[in-house]
Amino acid sequence: MPLDLEKEAAECGCTLTALRRWRHDGHEVALVRYEKKDADPPYADMHLVCECDFLYEDVVQDGKVVGRTHPKDPHDCRAKKAVMAEVRAEARKTCAEVLRKDGLKAAILDVQARVKAGEYLGQTYASMIYVQEVADILGKENRAVLDAIDALFAEEKLDLNGMILIDHEKRFRFPKEVQTMFRILVEEPLGWPNGDAGDCFVGTLETAIHAHTPYQSGSGAFWPHNYPHVAPHHLAQLARYFLAFAHDRASRDPAALADLGDPAEIAASLDALAARFRALAPPKPGPSKPRKRKKKKTR
């Protein structure tokens, strides 16, 4: 059945404008702009919607209606997924030209600029795009895209919020590995991973340091060789320190030993890691061959 935008507009209190429409197997999908100019601040956003988004049923508890839900999951709609794949295929053609001419970093920036400008490239949420979706559009592995974004972050051109591409904001930040350490410390007692608890903690701490200390950037605080990533030799140094601390406490305190887990399992994982490090070592030169002494000529 066709989408009833007028009915949905009355339901949500917004003005709805269909920017583009598709139909798959009789199921209508549309890219719709939602606007509410009299809101404070004014609201405007785009959403890819289908009939599933506009179907509701009451949620009843103890004989009372306590809310509404969708009888069909809008995110699991085959027609909507087909539209997304179709639009990504269209985007792939234009983005491939930037990739070919200017390289991966330029192509990623181009994708982000298109999304910011309101162009729909087949992503799940029209107003933002995930790393995985960028990789799919550009025909690259996630790891390659993440490495390129890492380089763009160091150049202060792009950033990530989780796995969502966002503009780079020049401010104090901890190196990536330190951010991860804080997230684990905050979220592990809650059941790692646990929503945004770690990100909120890191963001609050970084904002306070930026506002109340002389440190206005990560490279200014930790030196360029430790930002945006901690230098490898420091990572290895800290790992050895922490392992030594863990062993020392576990050897003296039964509670610490219980918290440590299975020492044999830890040792086995360290043995495997040691083998990987040995594989990085250059081959040692073999013993030099003894030089043959020239025989003196006899008269």
LUMMI-752264 format. One record per residue (C-alpha): residue number from 1; chain; residue in one letter; x, y, z. Coordinates in pm, 1 decimal. Layout:
% LUMMI-752264
> num,chaine,residu,u,v,w
> NUM,A,A,X,Y,Z .
...
This chain:
% LUMMI-752264
> num,chaine,residu,u,v,w
> 1,A,M,0.0,0.0,0.0 .
> 2,A,P,124.6,358.5,-62.0 .
> 3,A,L,284.0,548.8,222.0 .
> 4,A,D,42.6,785.7,392.2 .
> 5,A,L,276.1,1080.1,463.1 .
> 6,A,E,-5.7,1308.5,574.0 .
> 7,A,K,-120.1,1063.6,841.8 .
> 8,A,E,236.2,1010.8,963.8 .
> 9,A,A,295.4,1388.9,969.7 .
> 10,A,A,-6.3,1427.9,1196.6 .
> 11,A,E,124.4,1145.9,1418.5 .
> 12,A,C,474.0,1292.6,1467.0 .
> 13,A,G,393.6,1663.3,1438.6 .
> 14,A,C,639.3,1719.9,1154.6 .
> 15,A,T,619.2,1823.4,791.1 .
> 16,A,L,710.3,1525.6,572.3 .
> 17,A,T,846.9,1558.4,218.8 .
> 18,A,A,925.3,1257.5,1.1 .
> 19,A,L,1258.7,1322.2,-173.6 .
> 20,A,R,1266.5,992.9,-362.1 .
> 21,A,R,1040.7,687.3,-387.0 .
> 22,A,W,1093.9,320.2,-477.1 .
> 23,A,R,872.4,13.9,-499.5 .
> 24,A,H,992.1,-344.1,-449.0 .
> 25,A,D,747.1,-634.4,-475.8 .
> 26,A,G,458.6,-395.2,-414.9 .
> 27,A,H,622.1,-253.8,-101.8 .
> 28,A,E,684.6,122.7,-107.5 .
> 29,A,V,1005.2,274.8,28.9 .
> 30,A,A,1082.4,646.8,39.5 .
> 31,A,L,1355.6,885.7,143.4 .
> 32,A,V,1163.9,1139.3,352.7 .
> 33,A,R,1265.0,1474.6,496.4 .
> 34,A,Y,1119.3,1544.5,842.1 .
> 35,A,E,1094.1,1911.0,947.2 .
> 36,A,K,956.1,2092.1,1248.7 .
> 37,A,K,1034.9,2460.1,1209.7 .
> 38,A,D,855.2,2575.3,1523.8 .
> 39,A,A,1064.7,2347.4,1747.2 .
> 40,A,D,1339.0,2495.6,1964.8 .
> 41,A,P,1583.9,2439.5,1807.0 .
> 42,A,P,1415.9,2373.9,1467.3 .
> 43,A,Y,1428.3,2005.6,1371.7 .
> 44,A,A,1522.3,1870.6,1028.6 .
> 45,A,D,1642.0,1523.8,931.7 .
> 46,A,M,1611.9,1259.4,662.5 .
> 47,A,H,1495.5,900.8,707.9 .
> 48,A,L,1458.9,605.8,475.6 .
> 49,A,V,1113.2,472.1,558.7 .
> 50,A,C,876.2,206.7,432.4 .
> 51,A,E,530.8,75.3,513.3 .
> 52,A,C,675.8,-110.3,813.1 .
> 53,A,D,769.6,223.9,976.1 .
> 54,A,F,410.8,346.4,951.7 .
> 55,A,L,244.9,34.4,1092.2 .
> 56,A,Y,180.8,42.5,1466.9 .
> 57,A,E,12.0,-169.6,1728.6 .
> 58,A,D,-65.2,-92.3,2091.5 .
> 59,A,V,140.9,-239.3,2373.6 .
> 60,A,V,-101.1,-346.1,2646.4 .
> 61,A,Q,-4.3,-425.9,3006.4 .
> 62,A,D,-261.4,-507.0,3277.0 .
> 63,A,G,-538.9,-404.8,3042.7 .
> 64,A,K,-388.0,-60.4,2977.2 .
> 65,A,V,-222.4,74.9,2665.3 .
> 66,A,V,132.0,171.9,2773.0 .
> 67,A,G,284.1,242.6,2434.5 .
> 68,A,R,308.7,148.1,2069.2 .
> 69,A,T,537.0,-74.4,1866.9 .
> 70,A,H,586.6,-191.8,1509.7 .
> 71,A,P,440.4,-536.1,1433.3 .
> 72,A,K,710.5,-569.6,1162.0 .
> 73,A,D,1069.2,-466.8,1230.2 .
> 74,A,P,1143.2,-174.8,991.7 .
> 75,A,H,1517.5,-253.4,1004.8 .
> 76,A,D,1454.7,-607.8,881.3 .
> 77,A,C,1245.6,-508.3,578.7 .
> 78,A,R,1363.0,-684.9,261.0 .
> 79,A,A,1232.1,-405.4,37.2 .
> 80,A,K,1421.7,-142.3,236.7 .
> 81,A,K,1741.8,-349.4,225.5 .
> 82,A,A,1701.8,-387.6,-150.6 .
> 83,A,V,1669.0,-9.3,-190.3 .
> 84,A,M,1978.3,48.9,21.8 .
> 85,A,A,2177.6,-196.4,-191.6 .
> 86,A,E,2050.0,-28.9,-510.1 .
> 87,A,V,2148.5,320.7,-396.2 .
> 88,A,R,2491.1,200.6,-274.4 .
> 89,A,A,2551.1,52.1,-619.3 .
> 90,A,E,2473.1,392.4,-772.6 .
> 91,A,A,2705.4,568.3,-527.3 .
> 92,A,R,2979.7,313.4,-591.4 .
> 93,A,K,3013.9,430.8,-951.2 .
> 94,A,T,3071.7,798.2,-868.0 .
> 95,A,C,3287.2,733.4,-560.2 .
> 96,A,A,3506.4,487.9,-751.6 .
> 97,A,E,3624.1,772.1,-974.5 .
> 98,A,V,3748.4,975.3,-675.0 .
> 99,A,L,3913.8,662.5,-536.5 .
> 100,A,R,4090.6,595.8,-864.8 .
> 101,A,K,4210.0,954.4,-915.1 .
> 102,A,D,4293.7,1069.1,-562.7 .
> 103,A,G,4326.8,759.7,-342.6 .
> 104,A,L,4147.2,611.6,-44.1 .
> 105,A,K,4176.7,903.5,199.1 .
> 106,A,A,4031.4,1147.7,-52.7 .
> 107,A,A,3750.4,905.5,-136.0 .
> 108,A,I,3657.6,870.1,233.0 .
> 109,A,L,3650.0,1248.3,275.0 .
> 110,A,D,3435.1,1270.7,-38.7 .
> 111,A,V,3184.1,1019.9,101.6 .
> 112,A,Q,3164.6,1209.7,432.0 .
> 113,A,A,3117.6,1542.2,249.6 .
> 114,A,R,2833.3,1396.1,41.8 .
> 115,A,V,2653.3,1265.3,349.1 .
> 116,A,K,2697.1,1598.8,529.9 .
> 117,A,A,2554.9,1778.6,226.0 .
> 118,A,G,2240.2,1564.2,249.1 .
> 119,A,E,2313.6,1313.8,-26.2 .
> 120,A,Y,2178.9,965.2,43.4 .
> 121,A,L,2431.7,692.5,-42.9 .
> 122,A,G,2235.4,389.1,75.9 .
> 123,A,Q,2342.0,400.0,440.9 .
> 124,A,T,2120.2,274.9,725.2 .
> 125,A,Y,2069.2,622.9,871.1 .
> 126,A,A,2052.0,898.5,610.6 .
> 127,A,S,2219.3,1167.7,823.8 .
> 128,A,M,2530.8,965.9,909.7 .
> 129,A,I,2744.5,682.8,777.5 .
> 130,A,Y,2932.9,393.9,939.0 .
> 131,A,V,3283.3,274.0,853.8 .
> 132,A,Q,3139.1,-56.1,730.6 .
> 133,A,E,2912.8,128.3,487.9 .
> 134,A,V,3199.6,342.5,357.2 .
> 135,A,A,3404.0,24.6,303.9 .
> 136,A,D,3115.5,-135.2,113.7 .
> 137,A,I,3068.6,169.4,-111.9 .
> 138,A,L,3441.7,197.3,-185.7 .
> 139,A,G,3493.6,-177.7,-222.8 .
> 140,A,K,3758.5,-188.9,50.3 .
> 141,A,E,3813.4,-396.8,363.7 .
> 142,A,N,3708.7,-239.4,694.1 .
> 143,A,R,4069.3,-251.7,816.1 .
> 144,A,A,4195.0,-49.9,517.5 .
> 145,A,V,3927.1,215.8,572.0 .
> 146,A,L,4002.2,232.3,946.2 .
> 147,A,D,4375.6,272.5,876.2 .
> 148,A,A,4302.5,556.4,631.5 .
> 149,A,I,4070.4,726.4,883.5 .
> 150,A,D,4344.6,690.6,1143.8 .
> 151,A,A,4579.3,881.0,912.6 .
> 152,A,L,4312.5,1144.3,846.8 .
> 153,A,F,4264.5,1184.2,1221.9 .
> 154,A,A,4637.4,1247.7,1264.6 .
> 155,A,E,4604.6,1510.5,990.2 .
> 156,A,E,4308.3,1661.4,1183.2 .
> 157,A,K,4069.4,1606.6,891.3 .
> 158,A,L,3828.6,1337.7,1016.2 .
> 159,A,D,3724.7,1156.6,1333.0 .
> 160,A,L,3507.7,868.2,1449.4 .
> 161,A,N,3232.9,847.8,1708.9 .
> 162,A,G,3235.8,474.6,1768.1 .
> 163,A,M,3228.0,359.3,1403.9 .
> 164,A,I,3041.5,666.1,1270.8 .
> 165,A,L,3232.6,922.1,1063.2 .
> 166,A,I,3226.6,1272.9,1213.0 .
> 167,A,D,3409.9,1601.1,1161.8 .
> 168,A,H,3741.9,1645.1,1337.1 .
> 169,A,E,3730.1,1884.1,1633.0 .
> 170,A,K,4066.9,2019.9,1740.2 .
> 171,A,R,4086.7,1967.6,2116.3 .
> 172,A,F,4270.5,1764.4,2379.9 .
> 173,A,R,4245.4,1389.8,2337.0 .
> 174,A,F,4421.1,1095.1,2495.4 .
> 175,A,P,4606.4,855.9,2262.7 .
> 176,A,K,4380.3,580.2,2128.2 .
> 177,A,E,4523.9,306.9,2350.4 .
> 178,A,V,4476.4,519.1,2663.5 .
> 179,A,Q,4115.0,585.3,2563.3 .
> 180,A,T,4061.7,209.7,2528.7 .
> 181,A,M,4216.5,147.7,2871.3 .
> 182,A,F,3977.9,398.0,3033.0 .
> 183,A,R,3678.1,246.7,2852.4 .
> 184,A,I,3765.5,-101.6,2980.4 .
> 185,A,L,3818.9,23.0,3337.2 .
> 186,A,V,3480.4,198.7,3336.0 .
> 187,A,E,3275.5,-60.1,3146.6 .
> 188,A,E,3420.5,-395.2,3259.0 .
> 189,A,P,3236.8,-392.8,3596.6 .
> 190,A,L,2916.9,-313.8,3404.4 .
> 191,A,G,2972.1,-597.8,3158.7 .
> 192,A,W,3208.7,-503.0,2876.8 .
> 193,A,P,3114.2,-361.5,2633.7 .
> 194,A,N,2841.9,-154.1,2797.4 .
> 195,A,G,2685.3,116.1,2584.0 .
> 196,A,D,2843.6,457.5,2597.1 .
> 197,A,A,2960.8,459.6,2961.2 .
> 198,A,G,3330.4,449.5,2870.0 .
> 199,A,D,3297.1,700.8,2586.3 .
> 200,A,C,3110.8,944.0,2813.7 .
> 201,A,F,3381.6,912.6,3080.4 .
> 202,A,V,3663.2,970.2,2829.9 .
> 203,A,G,3478.7,1262.4,2669.4 .
> 204,A,T,3411.2,1427.9,3005.4 .
> 205,A,L,3773.4,1392.1,3115.1 .
> 206,A,E,3913.8,1519.6,2785.0 .
> 207,A,T,3675.9,1818.1,2786.6 .
> 208,A,A,3779.2,1912.3,3143.2 .
> 209,A,I,4150.2,1887.9,3057.7 .
> 210,A,H,4098.8,2102.8,2746.5 .
> 211,A,A,3904.1,2366.6,2941.1 .
> 212,A,H,4115.1,2386.5,3256.1 .
> 213,A,T,4475.1,2302.9,3164.2 .
> 214,A,P,4730.8,2430.0,2912.0 .
> 215,A,Y,4698.2,2106.8,2711.9 .
> 216,A,Q,4495.2,2180.1,2398.8 .
> 217,A,S,4593.0,1872.8,2198.0 .
> 218,A,G,4708.3,1517.1,2249.6 .
> 219,A,S,5035.1,1571.6,2065.6 .
> 220,A,G,5106.0,1873.9,2284.8 .
> 221,A,A,5064.3,1666.4,2600.3 .
> 222,A,F,5223.8,1335.5,2500.5 .
> 223,A,W,5455.7,1445.8,2215.7 .
> 224,A,P,5392.5,1360.6,1849.8 .
> 225,A,H,5554.5,1016.0,1870.4 .
> 226,A,N,5285.6,910.1,2122.5 .
> 227,A,Y,4987.4,1059.9,1940.2 .
> 228,A,P,4738.3,958.3,1811.3 .
> 229,A,H,4887.9,619.1,1903.4 .
> 230,A,V,5123.8,534.4,2187.8 .
> 231,A,A,5467.7,450.4,2050.0 .
> 232,A,P,5520.4,72.8,2013.2 .
> 233,A,H,5819.2,67.0,2250.6 .
> 234,A,H,5607.2,234.3,2519.8 .
> 235,A,L,5326.4,-16.1,2464.2 .
> 236,A,A,5568.6,-304.3,2514.5 .
> 237,A,Q,5723.6,-130.6,2815.4 .
> 238,A,L,5383.7,-72.7,2981.6 .
> 239,A,A,5272.9,-428.6,2904.0 .
> 240,A,R,5577.7,-568.3,3084.2 .
> 241,A,Y,5517.8,-336.3,3381.4 .
> 242,A,F,5152.1,-431.0,3413.3 .
> 243,A,L,5222.8,-803.6,3380.1 .
> 244,A,A,5491.3,-779.3,3648.6 .
> 245,A,F,5249.4,-592.8,3878.6 .
> 246,A,A,4978.3,-854.6,3818.1 .
> 247,A,H,5218.1,-1141.4,3894.4 .
> 248,A,D,5350.6,-973.3,4208.1 .
> 249,A,R,5004.7,-910.6,4351.3 .
> 250,A,A,4875.3,-1255.9,4258.1 .
> 251,A,S,5177.9,-1422.4,4420.4 .
> 252,A,R,5111.4,-1246.9,4752.9 .
> 253,A,D,4732.8,-1212.6,4769.9 .
> 254,A,P,4487.5,-1506.1,4722.3 .
> 255,A,A,4209.6,-1262.4,4627.7 .
> 256,A,A,4428.0,-1111.6,4355.3 .
> 257,A,L,4514.8,-1461.8,4229.9 .
> 258,A,A,4144.2,-1547.6,4207.6 .
> 259,A,D,4078.2,-1222.6,4021.3 .
> 260,A,L,4365.0,-1295.7,3781.3 .
> 261,A,G,4201.1,-1607.1,3640.2 .
> 262,A,D,4385.8,-1912.9,3511.0 .
> 263,A,P,4763.2,-1842.0,3525.2 .
> 264,A,A,4831.7,-2130.4,3286.5 .
> 265,A,E,4596.1,-1982.1,3027.8 .
> 266,A,I,4766.0,-1643.3,3059.9 .
> 267,A,A,5107.9,-1805.5,3025.0 .
> 268,A,A,4993.6,-1993.4,2712.6 .
> 269,A,S,4866.1,-1673.1,2552.1 .
> 270,A,L,5194.7,-1500.5,2637.7 .
> 271,A,D,5389.5,-1790.0,2482.2 .
> 272,A,A,5185.4,-1749.2,2163.1 .
> 273,A,L,5244.7,-1374.1,2165.7 .
> 274,A,A,5617.1,-1427.9,2224.0 .
> 275,A,A,5630.1,-1651.4,1916.1 .
> 276,A,R,5471.6,-1373.7,1709.7 .
> 277,A,F,5731.8,-1126.9,1836.4 .
> 278,A,R,6013.8,-1369.1,1754.3 .
> 279,A,A,5879.3,-1390.4,1401.0 .
> 280,A,L,5933.0,-1013.7,1368.3 .
> 281,A,A,6300.7,-1041.0,1455.6 .
> 282,A,P,6540.2,-1025.2,1158.1 .
> 283,A,P,6738.7,-1341.7,1101.5 .
> 284,A,K,7070.6,-1348.1,1277.7 .
> 285,A,P,7374.1,-1360.8,1052.0 .
> 286,A,G,7540.4,-1700.2,1039.4 .
> 287,A,P,7892.8,-1759.1,1161.6 .
> 288,A,S,8150.9,-1610.6,929.8 .
> 289,A,K,8359.5,-1855.5,737.7 .
> 290,A,P,8724.4,-1866.7,837.7 .
> 291,A,R,8944.2,-1695.3,588.8 .
> 292,A,K,9190.7,-1916.4,411.5 .
> 293,A,R,9543.3,-1809.2,467.5 .
> 294,A,K,9745.0,-1773.1,154.3 .
> 295,A,K,10041.6,-2001.1,137.3 .
> 296,A,K,10370.3,-1828.0,117.8 .
> 297,A,K,10561.9,-1896.2,-194.0 .
> 298,A,T,10882.7,-2083.0,-132.6 .
> 299,A,R,11194.4,-2006.6,-330.8 .
